[in-house]
Amino acid sequence: MSNIYKVLHQDQKSKARLGLLSLPHGEVITPTFMPVGTQGTVKAMYHEDVKKIGYNLILGNTYHLYLRPGVEVLEHFGGLHAFSNWDGNILTDSGGFQIFSLSQLRKIREEGVTFRSHIDGSYHQLTPEKVVDIQKVIGSDILMCLDVCTAPDITYRKAKEALDITHRWAKRSYDQWKSLEGFDGHLFGIVQGNFFKDLRKESALVLSEIDFPGFAIGGLSVGESSEMFHEYLAYTSDFLVYEKPRYVMGIGTPDYILEAVEQGIDMFDCVLGTRSARNGSVFTLDGMIQLKRATHEYSDEPISEGCTCSACTSYSRGYMRHLFKANEMLGGMLATEHNLTFLHTMMEEVRQAISENRFSDYKRSFLHRFYAK
């Protein structure tokens, strides 16, 4: 199997690295943040505007797309790219985390997982093989194995049982993926192990024996403390294959993103940037600001000086506050574009800092200013 990832430069003072990810719908420079398009759309954004910002890799959610619009509809339209008119790359998760969150509505067995739809209560079963097949219909450029997600407070025995199932499912997923014809998507394995270091190490080593094109570090950002997140991310990343891309799901604040980059993580995603934007909370270099606050009522300043988004180049904070106070949908649209532009610009700066061997200084300076308040 050809390697889809190439390390372009290794920072001399940290594990941070600059890389090139070669995917069916174009190349992606890493480290990269990926906007979340759960149901085939990045909320409040046109796809062409997502592309215009500079993104070429977004997420879709296998669980949600399987339930609605359904596999038959996606197959009819020739996959999610054609259905949603997105010509960039798409990464889809396995649905494992969504099923994990339905703790009262699902049962995990060796064959797969049985669950009730959160939409209409109907019963469904997903197996490792079926999840791969669904992602083929979606047309995923990167697809994920079905895994067993676990809460951070379970016992060692429960964590070990879940890990063993995850490993067996990973091999079944890999075998199914290898059997597919006419499909050029790349399957990632997912490291689990909860918050037990020997299980984390075991999972990374077991999955590394399977020739996955890339790896995700699962089971983080599920309610644990930031200290535990940092400790277990750093520990786990050391056991992953250096020459393959690494992905951590569900992180979207600057401190978590920069910590992940420092530990050699190449890809990450989160709904935070778009969700907070729709509630009037936006990124600036000096921290998050709440556009609904009265302090902005007479402000003729943009959200951020120098930002190239539509909100900052055309509108004032005062007008943005008015939109949110009046519940106008344009407010959420403009704020979403701003937050995605902010994150993309930050990642461009991160990549430049890595190429110049000054990432640690960049991280320190950025976080000092962003969290100064």
N, C-alpha and C positions, 0 to 999 in steps of 0.2 A: 504494500500500500504506500502510495506517495505521501510525503508529509505535507500537510496543509498549512504548516506554520513555520516561519523562519525568524530566528532572532537576528535583528539588525544591529542592535547595540545593547551591551550590558552596562548598566551604571556601575561605576567603580566603587561607590561607597554604600550600596544597598543591593537588594535583590531585584530592584526595579529594572525592567527591560523594555526596549522598544522592539516591536515585532511586526510582521506582515502576515496576515491571515488571508489565504487564497480560497475563495468560496465560489460556488456556481454563478452567483450574480455579482461578481466583482470583488476586488481586493479591499481589505479593511486594515488600516494601520492601528496597532494596539500599543498601549492600553486604550481601551475604548469603553465608553458608556453607551448602553443600548436603551433607547426609549421603549416603553412597554405599550404594545398594542393588543391588549388581551383578546378582544373579539374581532380582530381584523381591522382595527383602527386605533391610532394614537389619539386618545380623546381630545377633542377641541382643536384638532389640527388636520389640514389637508395633507395628504401624503407628499404632494409636490413641495410643500413648505418644509416638511421634515427633511426631504432630500436637499432642499435649498440651503438649509442650515449647515449641512455637511454629513448627515448620517447616511450610512449605507447598510446598516444592520439594525433591525427592530425585532421585537418579540411578539409572538402569538401564543395563545394558551390552548394546549391540546384538549384539556378537560372542557373548557367553555365552547370551543369550536366544535367538538364532538357532539355536545348537547344542542348547540344552536350556532350556525344554521344546520349542522349535521353533515355526516360524511357524504351522503347522496348528493346534496346540494353542491358541496365543494367539488365533488367528482364531476358533476355536470358542467361546472364552470371552468374546469381544468386546473383546480387548485387555488390557493389563497392569493398568489401573485396576480393572476388574471382576475379573480373575483373582486379584489380590492384595488386593482390598478396600482400595484406597488412593484417596481422593477428592481428594487434593491434586494438584499438578503433578508431572510427571515429565520430566526431561531425560535423553536417551539419547545416548551418544557413538556414533561411527560404527563402532567396532571397529578403527580404524586403529592405535591404540597396541598393542592386544592382538596384532594380526597382526604388527606391527613386532617385538614381543618373541619371536615364533616364527621367528626369523631362519633357522633350519635347515629350516623346514617350509613356507616360502612363496616364491612368485615373483610379482614385480610386472611387469605388462605394461600397454600402453596401454588395453586393454579393461577391466582390473581386476586383482584380485589372486587368485591361486590358492593355497590353503593346505591343510594337513592338520590335522584336528581334534586338539586336545590330549587329547580324551576317548577317542576310539576309532581315530584315525589315518585316518578317512575323508577323501576329497578334496572340496573345496568351492571355488566361485568366487563372489566378491563383486564387483559392479560398482557404480559410483556410483549408477546408477538402482536397482539391487536394494536397496542399503542404504537409500535413501529409502523404497522400498516396504515394507521390513521395519519401519521405524520408524513408518510409517503403520499397519500392523497392530498394532504395540505400542500405538499411540495416544499417541505422544510429544507433549508440549506444546512442548518444544524438541527439535529433532533436529539432528544434525551431519552435515556432508559427509564422505564418505570422503576421506581425505588420506594422504599418504606421510610417515610419521614417519622421522626420521633420527637416527643417533647423533651425539654432540657432537664426534667426532674425524674425521669424513669430510672429503674434499677439497672444494674449491670446486666443481669440475666435477660431482661426484656430488650435491652440495647443489642446484646449479642444475638438474640433470636431474630430481631429485625435486620441486623447486618447480614446474617447468613442468608436470609431470604433475598435481600437486596443483591447479594453476590450471585446467587443462582439465577435471579431474574436478569441480571446484567449479561450473563453468558447466554441465556435464551434470547435476549434482545439482540445481542451481537450476531448470533447464528441466524436469526430472522432477517436482520439487516443485510448480512452477507448473501442471503439467498435471493434478494430482490434484484430484478432485472430492469434496466432502463431507468435507474434512479441514482442521482449523483449527490444526494444529501449525505452529510457526515454525522455519524452517531458518536455522542459523548457518553462516557461512563460517569457515574455520580458516586463520589466518596461519601460514606456515612460513618457511623461509629459513635454518634452522640458526643458526650463530653467525657470520654474515656480514651486516654492517649494510646493505650495499646490497641484498642479497636480502630482508632483513626489510622494508626500506622498499618495495621493489618489490612484495612480496606484499601488504602492507597497502593500497597504492594500487590494485593490480589488483583485489583483492577488493572494495574500496570502490566500484568502478565497477559491481559487481553489486549489485542492490538487496536484499541480505540484511537480515532484520530485526535481526540482531545478529552479533557476531564473537567468535571464540575466538582466543586467542594460543596456538598450539601449539608443540611442540618445546622447551618449557622444563621444568625439573624432571625431566630425563632423565639426570642424572648429572653435570651441570656444577657448577662451584663456585658458592657463594652470591654471590660478587662478580659472576660472569658472569650469573647469573640476574637480579640487580638491575639491572645495566647494560643488558642486552638487553630486559628488561621495560620499563624507563623509556624506552628508545629507541623500541621498537615502538609503545607506547601513544600516542605523539605523532602517529602517522600514521593513527590510526583515527578514524572518524566520531564526533564528539563526541556527537551526539544519539542514538546507538545503544548498547545494552548491550554490555559487554566481559566476557569470561570467560577465566580462566586455570585450566587443568586440573591437578589433582594437587598442590595445596599445602594443608597443614593444620596447620603449626606457627605459633604466634603471630607470630614474626618475619617469615615469608614472607607470611602473611595481611596483616599491617599494612603491609608494604612494597608489596604489591599494591594495597591500598586507597589508599595515598599516591600511587600512580601512576594513579589513576582507574579501577581495576578494580572491577567491580560484583559479580562472581560467582566463586566458587571452590569446589573440592571436594577431598576426600582421604580415603583409607581409614585414615589414621593414627589418628584419634581412636577409631574403633571397634576397629581391630586391636590397638592398644596396650592398650586397655581389657581385651580378652580375655586379655591376657598380664599383667594386674595393674598396668599403668602408667597413672596418672591425672593429669589436670591440676589444679593449684592455682595461686593467684595467685603463690605463691612457687616455682613451677617444677613439674616432673614429680616424682611420688613413686612408689616401687615398693612396692605393698602387701604383697608377699611377704616383705619384710625383717623381721628379728627385732625391730627397733626398734619395730614397731607391735604386737607380741604382746599387751602389756598396756594399750594405748592405748584410752581410752574417748572420745577425740575423734572427731568426724566427719572425713571427708576434707577438707571445706572448711566453715568456719563461714559460715552465711548462705546456702549453696547450697540450692535447693529440690528437688533430686532425691531419689528414694527412699532412696538409700544414705546421704545426708547427714542426712536428716530422721528416719531410723529405725534406723540401724546405726552402730556404732563402727568405727574403723580395725582394732581387734583382731578384730572379727567378720569384717570383710572379708578380713583376712589369713588367718583360719581357712578361709574358703570357698576361697581360692586354694590354700592348702596341701593342702586335702582334695580338690582338683579338682572342687569342686561347681560346676555350671553357673550357679547363681545369682550367683556372684561376677562372672563375665563380663557377665551381664545388668545387674547393678547398676552396675558400673563403666562400661559402655557408656552407660547412661542418664546417669550423672554427666558423662562427657566431652562428650556431645552437649549437655547442659544448660550446661556451662561455655562451650562455643564459642558457643552461642546467646546467652548472657548477655553474653559479650564483644562480639558483633556488635551487640547492643542498645546497649552503651556506646559503641561506635565510631560508630554512627549518631547518638547524642545528641551526641557530641563534634563531629562534622561540622556538625550543625545549629547549634552554638554557636561555630563557627570556632576550635576548640581541638584539632583532631585531632592536630597535630604534638606538642603537649604531652602528650596522652593516650598516643600511641605511645611517646614517650620514657619517660614514667613507668611504663607497663605493662611495657615490655621491661627497664627497669632492675631492677624488682622480680622479674620472672619469671626472669631469667637472672643474678640477683645471686650465686648460688652458683658 
